[in-house]
Amino acid sequence: MNIKTCIFFIGYIVGCLGANENEKSDITVNVNGKYVNVTLDDTEVKSMFFSTEINDECTSDYIYVHSANNSNTFSISLEKEPKKNDIIRIFSVIETKDHVISKTYDFRINADGHGTNEQKCIREESDSNSKRGCSGRLIFEENFKDNKLTHWTYAVCSRVHTNHKEFAAFLKSDNNCYIEDEKLHFNATLTNYKLGDLFTLPSCTYTHTDSRNLLCGPYTFAISQPLPPMHSAILYNRKLRFDYGRIEIRAKMPIGDWLFPYLILYPIKSDFESINVFEPHIRMAYVRGNPHLHDYAHQDIGGNMLFGSVFGQIGDDYHEATVNMPHKSGSHYGDNFHDYTIIRHKDRIIFKVDGVTFGTIRDKKIIESLKGTEYYIVLGLTAGGILNFKEEYVNLEKNFLVTPQAPSIFLENISIDPSTWKHPKLVIDHVRVYTTHPDEN
């Protein structure tokens, strides 16, 4: 039967009986030289037609079998031999006793000649039409197996005397950031500066002259100007920049009073070292280190409560939209590793933990304020901070966090009772970034 006759026949069958794409008609594929062997999972077949394409190139390779004769494996002879990673597309029309089933399969050929079923390409969500590929595509993976931080850059600066009012200076130091057992560790360490000591960061990465001395030094320790009570680390990857996607981070959160993890998406147009505290950004997941902490409504905001949030600018004001989820057993999230995921879409941001959605932010004004720029990943560990422990939010009998002496009080309190720092680390197992499509939830 020539190809024109075959196509006419197939069109006739499909037109008469109606093609159904939901009925069972799965196949497996193996390649042997120029032959593609197609095996049907269902042997109750009266007739079938297969044709092939390789890497989207049309070919005249096809097979039509009028009677299966109780065999369920058929060979198609190709004009050229498929190679490893080639995509073979098989168009099939299968006639069973009750149905005519029409399906298209994409198989990627592996080194052993086996075909791996590839899902149909759904275009990724993006603001750039020129770089749209398939959704679900892995565009970045970091699993720390080579003991190198090839993709990451250290932020070296202090945030003690900026508007952030955090308690940490971030260093490039093996004491504060290292890879161990194929995991990235951010480790908080207390300092022992004394009155009159000089603080300076020669390798400071803050590049502007405005307020440079506050972030980089030099300045001298005085009662009115405490030196950083804690050293830690921040890493970011500005080479990986994206607008929409699914970001997955497996991490173990820190446990310790006033510790705070950074799993952040930051706008590519802004430096993380910026003195601007109100920069629109996305916080994938955060758990305050305090085992026990409440807000003014007497709601838990300590380590048994997971949050995700978006900071957006609306007019001249800055707003934070948050979602949260209590730990199902009441434990601190830092007791174990968990999988934290966000899916950023044009109209919403979905937050997940261990595969379970715990919130979706749809606020149109906040979502709109994030558009127009790509984002990069920031990882790290800090303590305190006016955004992390808001004055109007944290219920303390004496809120030392907002006083000028806060860094010194923090250091004194932790030094007196270091047992509150049960696990002063943020540990990252892996980071993965995938493309997404508008319907992914």
HELIX and SHEET records of a PDB file:
HELIX    1   1 ILE A    3  LEU A   17  1                                  15    
HELIX    2   2 ASN A  129  LYS A  131  5                                   3    
HELIX    3   3 ARG A  212  CYS A  216  1                                   5    
HELIX    4   4 TYR A  333  ASP A  335  5                                   3    
HELIX    5   5 LYS A  364  SER A  369  1                                   6    
HELIX    6   6 PHE A  400  VAL A  402  5                                   3    
HELIX    7   7 ALA A  406  ILE A  416  1                                  11    
HELIX    8   8 PRO A  418  THR A  420  5                                   3    
SHEET    1   A 3 ILE A  27  ASN A  32  0                                        
SHEET    2   A 3 TYR A  35  LEU A  40 -1                                        
SHEET    3   A 3 THR A  73  SER A  77 -1                                        
SHEET    1   B 5 GLU A  57  VAL A  65  0                                        
SHEET    2   B 5 VAL A  45  ILE A  54 -1                                        
SHEET    3   B 5 ILE A  87  THR A  96 -1                                        
SHEET    4   B 5 VAL A 100  ILE A 109 -1                                        
SHEET    5   B 5 GLY A 115  GLU A 118 -1                                        
SHEET    1   C 4 LEU A 138  GLU A 142  0                                        
SHEET    2   C 4 LYS A 425  TYR A 434 -1                                        
SHEET    3   C 4 LYS A 183  ASN A 187 -1                                        
SHEET    4   C 4 CYS A 177  GLU A 180 -1                                        
SHEET    1   D 6 LEU A 138  GLU A 142  0                                        
SHEET    2   D 6 LYS A 425  TYR A 434 -1                                        
SHEET    3   D 6 GLY A 245  LYS A 252 -1                                        
SHEET    4   D 6 HIS A 338  ARG A 344 -1                                        
SHEET    5   D 6 ILE A 349  VAL A 353 -1                                        
SHEET    6   D 6 VAL A 356  ILE A 361 -1                                        
SHEET    1   E 7 THR A 153  TYR A 154  0                                        
SHEET    2   E 7 ILE A 234  PHE A 242 -1                                        
SHEET    3   E 7 TYR A 375  ALA A 383 -1                                        
SHEET    4   E 7 LEU A 259  PRO A 267 -1                                        
SHEET    5   E 7 HIS A 281  TYR A 286 -1                                        
SHEET    6   E 7 MET A 305  ILE A 314 -1                                        
SHEET    7   E 7 ASP A 317  PRO A 326 -1                                        
SHEET    1   F 4 CYS A 157  SER A 158  0                                        
SHEET    2   F 4 ALA A 168  PHE A 170 -1                                        
SHEET    3   F 4 MET A 230  SER A 232  1                                        
SHEET    4   F 4 THR A 189  LEU A 190 -1                                        
SHEET    1   G 2 LEU A 198  PHE A 199  0                                        
SHEET    2   G 2 TYR A 219  THR A 220 -1                                        
END                                                                             
